[in-house]
Amino acid sequence: MAEVVLEQVSKRYETGVAAVEDVSLSIADGEFLVLVGPSGCGKSTTLRMIAGLEEITSGSIYIGGRRVNEVPPKDRDIAMVFQNYALYPHMTVYENMAFGLRLRGLRRGVIDERVREAAEILGLSELLTRVPKQLSGGQRQRVAVGRAIVRKPRVFLFDEPLSNLDAKMRVEMRGEISRLHRRLGATMVYVTHDQAEAMTMGDRIAVMNRGTVQQVDAPLAVYRRPANLFVAGFIGMPPMNVLRGRVSDGGDRFAPTGGEAFAVPARQRDALAEFAGRELLLGVRPEAAFEADGAAACATVRGFVDVVEPMGAETFVHVVVADGGRVIARVSPEAAVAPGTETAVSFGLERAVFYDADTGRAVDA
């Protein structure tokens, strides 16, 4: 397999629009990296530049230590799985998986061995004689993945491969691709707009917005400490709550707008000292609501319940607070909460993150 390195890679079109701007990433040999972000953020363009399907404007791309800027896609030793299965309708599953190997001139015995090995891995052995119209969407996607596996590439590239599947099938295919990664130990780069896919599949995730990488880290690290307000709002469902307020007492206390001032956790006081008297934003996850006890640091805001969303195992309560903002609390399904009632929402601060109101960046602890 191979390490993939992007050094200050940019893609600009003749109109002057920058689809990707100064992206630098290092993807370790055998790593599963997920590029995640909203539509139009540049993630698919980045993947296509790695594949050689999109010409880069500046920067360098290395695969296995070799600079591949001018290397055509067929010589980069990569395999790509697209959102569209792109199967030949008149060919059987076996023929679809074998077609690329035949074009490369491999011996019949080698082709047969590779196809049957990939079919066994993907649970397609009983379907090799069927044509695509006889398959479900999930089975067709497995054939597309199998077509990539038989090539034994150094790098696998996935461009939103599960978008055409229903919710249940997406969950099943997420598990299959994760198991495939563990079995092959291959370097994989996966593009998605679905944060659930990113959080559950990637060794690391790279969150992109407007052509730039906002944060790269392990999924839980990104979830617990978003680097900026964009990441805080994009990763997590519901997203992180953001409360506006002001720092006082040399960084020791923070008063949310319309809420009670509270003592800042000791680990964050030094970082907040330079913001004394200034406005900051406090980010807290919905699940931190009502977790604080009398001994723990907590932030409390008051407001009126607007929407109650019972989800079965949990309930999400939307509260309109004093400054017209909105917070979401994740509470027990047994909680007695009704729309239109006044309530106080307390948030535990163990994993709270403060953000600079001017730049939107996290204030380092």
C-alpha positions in Angstrom: 0.0 0.0 0.0 1.1 3.6 0.0 1.2 6.9 1.9 -0.7 9.8 0.1 0.6 13.3 0.6 -0.9 16.6 -0.6 1.3 19.7 -0.3 -0.4 23.0 -0.7 -2.7 21.7 -3.4 -5.1 24.2 -5.1 -7.6 24.0 -7.9 -8.7 27.2 -9.6 -10.8 27.5 -12.7 -10.4 30.0 -15.6 -13.2 32.1 -14.1 -10.9 32.7 -11.1 -13.1 30.6 -8.7 -11.0 28.5 -6.3 -12.6 25.0 -5.8 -9.7 23.9 -3.5 -7.3 26.3 -1.8 -3.9 25.4 -0.3 -4.9 21.9 1.0 -2.1 20.0 2.8 -2.8 16.4 4.0 -0.7 13.4 4.9 -2.5 10.1 4.8 -0.6 7.3 6.3 0.0 3.9 4.7 -3.1 1.8 5.6 -5.1 4.7 7.0 -8.8 5.3 6.4 -9.2 9.1 6.0 -12.7 10.6 5.4 -13.1 14.0 3.7 -16.4 15.4 4.9 -18.2 18.7 4.4 -21.2 20.3 2.8 -21.9 20.3 -1.0 -19.5 22.5 -2.9 -16.8 22.4 -0.2 -14.1 20.9 -2.5 -14.0 17.4 -1.1 -14.8 15.5 -4.4 -12.5 17.8 -6.3 -9.7 17.0 -3.9 -10.3 13.3 -4.4 -10.4 13.6 -8.2 -7.1 15.4 -8.1 -5.6 12.5 -6.1 -7.0 10.2 -8.8 -5.6 12.3 -11.6 -9.1 13.0 -13.0 -8.8 16.7 -12.2 -5.7 18.7 -13.1 -4.3 20.7 -10.2 -3.4 24.4 -10.4 -0.6 24.4 -7.9 1.0 22.2 -5.3 2.2 18.6 -5.3 0.6 15.2 -4.8 2.7 12.2 -3.8 1.6 8.5 -3.8 4.0 6.1 -2.2 6.7 8.8 -2.2 6.3 9.4 -6.0 5.2 12.8 -7.2 2.2 12.1 -9.5 1.2 15.6 -10.7 1.8 14.6 -14.4 1.2 10.9 -14.0 -2.1 9.7 -15.8 -4.8 8.1 -13.7 -4.1 4.6 -15.1 -0.5 4.7 -13.9 -1.2 5.9 -10.4 -2.1 2.5 -9.1 -5.3 3.6 -7.5 -8.9 2.3 -7.8 -12.0 4.6 -7.5 -15.5 3.7 -6.5 -18.1 6.3 -7.5 -21.6 7.3 -6.4 -22.9 5.9 -9.7 -22.2 2.1 -9.8 -21.3 2.4 -13.6 -21.8 -1.4 -14.2 -22.1 -2.8 -17.7 -25.8 -3.8 -17.9 -25.2 -6.7 -20.4 -22.4 -8.3 -18.4 -22.7 -10.6 -15.4 -21.3 -9.8 -12.0 -18.2 -11.9 -12.8 -17.7 -10.2 -16.2 -18.1 -6.7 -14.6 -15.4 -7.5 -12.0 -13.1 -9.1 -14.5 -13.4 -6.6 -17.3 -10.6 -4.2 -16.2 -8.2 -7.1 -15.6 -8.8 -8.4 -19.1 -8.0 -5.0 -20.5 -4.7 -5.1 -18.7 -3.9 -8.4 -20.3 -3.7 -10.6 -17.1 -3.9 -14.3 -17.5 -7.2 -16.1 -17.3 -6.2 -18.0 -14.2 -5.1 -14.9 -12.4 -8.3 -13.1 -13.3 -10.5 -16.0 -12.1 -8.6 -16.2 -8.8 -8.9 -12.5 -8.1 -12.6 -12.2 -9.0 -13.5 -15.2 -6.8 -11.4 -14.0 -3.9 -13.1 -10.5 -4.1 -16.5 -12.2 -4.4 -15.9 -14.2 -1.3 -14.9 -11.1 0.7 -18.0 -9.2 -0.4 -20.5 -12.1 -0.2 -21.1 -12.1 -4.0 -20.1 -15.7 -4.7 -23.7 -16.8 -5.3 -24.4 -13.8 -7.6 -21.5 -14.1 -10.1 -23.8 -15.2 -12.9 -26.4 -12.5 -12.5 -26.6 -9.3 -14.5 -27.0 -5.9 -12.7 -30.8 -5.6 -13.2 -31.1 -8.7 -11.1 -29.3 -7.1 -8.1 -30.4 -4.8 -5.3 -28.8 -1.4 -4.9 -26.5 -2.7 -2.1 -25.4 -5.7 -4.2 -24.6 -3.4 -7.2 -22.5 -1.2 -4.9 -20.6 -4.3 -3.7 -19.9 -5.3 -7.3 -18.5 -1.8 -7.9 -16.3 -2.2 -4.8 -15.3 -5.7 -5.9 -14.2 -4.3 -9.3 -11.8 -2.0 -7.4 -10.5 -4.8 -5.1 -9.5 -7.1 -7.9 -7.1 -4.5 -9.2 -5.2 -4.8 -5.9 -4.4 -1.0 -6.0 -2.1 0.9 -3.6 -4.9 3.3 -2.8 -8.7 3.1 -2.8 -10.7 6.3 -3.4 -14.4 6.4 -2.6 -16.6 9.3 -3.9 -19.9 9.2 -1.9 -20.5 5.6 -2.8 -23.5 5.1 -0.5 -25.5 8.2 -1.5 -27.9 6.2 -3.7 -28.8 3.6 -1.1 -31.7 3.8 1.4 -30.9 4.5 5.1 -30.9 0.8 6.2 -28.6 -0.3 3.4 -26.2 2.7 4.0 -25.7 1.5 7.6 -25.0 -2.1 6.4 -22.6 -0.9 3.7 -20.8 1.3 6.2 -20.0 -1.8 8.2 -19.0 -3.7 5.1 -16.5 -1.1 3.9 -15.1 -0.7 7.5 -14.6 -4.5 7.7 -13.0 -4.5 4.2 -10.5 -1.8 5.3 -9.5 -3.9 8.3 -9.2 -7.0 6.2 -7.1 -5.5 3.4 -5.2 -3.0 5.5 -5.4 -0.7 2.5 -5.0 3.1 2.3 -8.5 4.5 1.7 -9.7 8.0 1.1 -13.5 8.4 1.4 -15.6 11.4 0.5 -19.0 12.0 2.1 -21.3 14.8 3.2 -22.8 12.4 5.8 -21.3 13.0 9.2 -22.5 9.7 10.5 -20.4 8.0 7.8 -17.4 10.1 8.7 -17.7 9.6 12.5 -18.2 5.8 12.2 -15.8 4.8 9.5 -12.7 7.1 9.5 -9.4 6.6 11.4 -9.3 10.4 11.0 -11.6 12.9 9.4 -10.8 16.1 7.5 -13.6 18.6 7.7 -13.7 20.9 4.6 -15.5 24.2 3.9 -15.2 26.5 0.9 -12.2 24.7 -0.5 -10.1 24.6 2.7 -9.5 22.1 5.4 -10.9 23.3 8.7 -9.7 20.5 11.0 -8.1 17.1 10.7 -8.2 14.7 13.7 -9.7 11.5 15.0 -13.5 11.6 14.9 -14.1 11.9 18.6 -11.4 14.6 18.9 -13.2 16.6 16.3 -16.5 16.1 18.0 -15.3 17.0 21.5 -13.2 19.9 20.5 -14.2 21.5 17.2 -11.5 23.9 16.0 -13.9 26.6 14.9 -17.6 27.5 14.8 -18.1 25.9 11.4 -16.9 22.5 12.6 -18.9 22.9 15.8 -22.1 23.5 13.7 -21.4 20.8 11.1 -20.2 17.9 13.2 -22.9 16.6 15.6 -26.6 16.1 15.2 -28.0 18.2 16.7 -25.1 20.6 16.4 -23.2 22.1 19.2 -25.0 24.9 21.1 -23.3 28.3 21.0 -24.0 30.8 23.8 -22.9 34.4 23.5 -21.5 36.0 26.7 -18.8 38.1 28.3 -15.7 37.2 30.3 -15.2 39.0 33.7 -12.9 38.9 36.8 -9.7 38.4 34.8 -11.0 35.3 33.0 -12.4 33.6 36.1 -16.0 34.0 35.2 -18.3 34.0 32.2 -21.8 35.4 31.9 -24.0 34.1 29.1 -26.4 36.7 27.7 -29.6 36.4 29.7 -28.0 33.8 32.0 -26.2 33.6 35.3 -22.5 34.2 35.5 -20.5 31.0 36.4 -17.0 30.2 37.4 -14.8 29.1 34.4 -13.2 25.7 34.7 -9.7 26.0 36.1 -8.1 24.4 33.0 -9.4 27.3 30.9 -8.9 30.4 33.1 -5.4 31.2 31.8 -6.5 31.1 28.2 -9.5 33.4 28.9 -7.5 36.0 30.9 -6.6 37.9 27.7 -10.4 38.1 26.9 -11.4 39.8 30.2 -14.2 42.3 29.5 -14.7 41.0 26.0 -17.4 39.0 24.3 -16.8 35.2 23.8 -18.9 32.3 22.6 -19.4 29.2 24.6 -19.9 25.9 22.8 -21.6 23.0 24.6 -23.0 19.8 23.2 -26.8 19.0 23.7 -25.9 15.9 25.7 -24.2 18.1 28.4 -27.5 19.5 29.4 -28.7 18.8 32.9 -25.6 16.7 33.6 -24.1 19.2 36.1 -24.5 18.7 39.8 -23.9 21.1 42.6 -20.2 20.4 42.8 -19.5 20.7 39.0 -19.0 23.9 37.0 -22.1 24.6 34.9 -23.7 27.2 32.8 -27.4 28.0 33.2 -29.7 29.9 30.8 -33.4 30.5 31.0 -35.9 30.5 28.2 -39.1 29.1 26.8 -39.5 25.6 25.3 -40.3 25.9 21.6 -40.1 22.3 20.2 -40.0 18.9 21.9 -38.7 16.0 19.7 -39.1 12.5 21.2 -36.6 10.1 19.6 -37.4 7.0 21.6 -34.2 6.5 23.6 -33.8 10.3 24.1 -35.7 13.6 23.7 -34.4 16.8 22.2 -35.8 20.0 23.7 -35.4 23.3 21.7 -35.4 26.3 24.0 -35.5 30.0 22.9 -33.3 31.9 25.3 -33.3 35.6 26.5 -31.3 37.0 23.6 -33.5 35.3 21.0 -31.0 32.5 20.4 -31.8 28.9 20.6 -30.3 26.0 22.5 -31.0 22.3 22.2 -30.8 19.9 25.2 -30.8 16.1 25.0 -32.8 14.8 28.0 -34.3 11.6 29.2 -37.5 10.5 27.3 -39.2 10.6 30.7 -38.5 14.3 31.2 -41.7 16.3 31.7 -41.2 19.1 29.2 -44.0 20.8 27.2 -43.8 23.5 24.5 -44.6 27.0 25.7 -43.3 26.4 29.3 -40.5 28.4 30.9 -37.4 26.4 31.8 -33.9 26.7 33.0 -31.2 24.7 31.1 -28.0 23.9 32.8 -25.0 22.6 30.9 -22.0 20.8 32.3 -18.7 22.4 31.3 -16.4 19.4 31.4 -16.1 19.5 27.6 -17.2 23.0 26.9 -15.2 25.0 24.3 -14.8 28.8 24.2 -14.6 30.5 20.8 -13.3 34.0 19.8 -16.4 36.0 18.8 -14.3 37.8 16.1 -12.5 34.9 14.4 -14.7 32.0 15.3 -11.6 30.0 16.4 -11.4 27.9 19.5 -9.6 29.5 22.4 -6.8 27.2 23.4 -6.9 25.9 26.9 
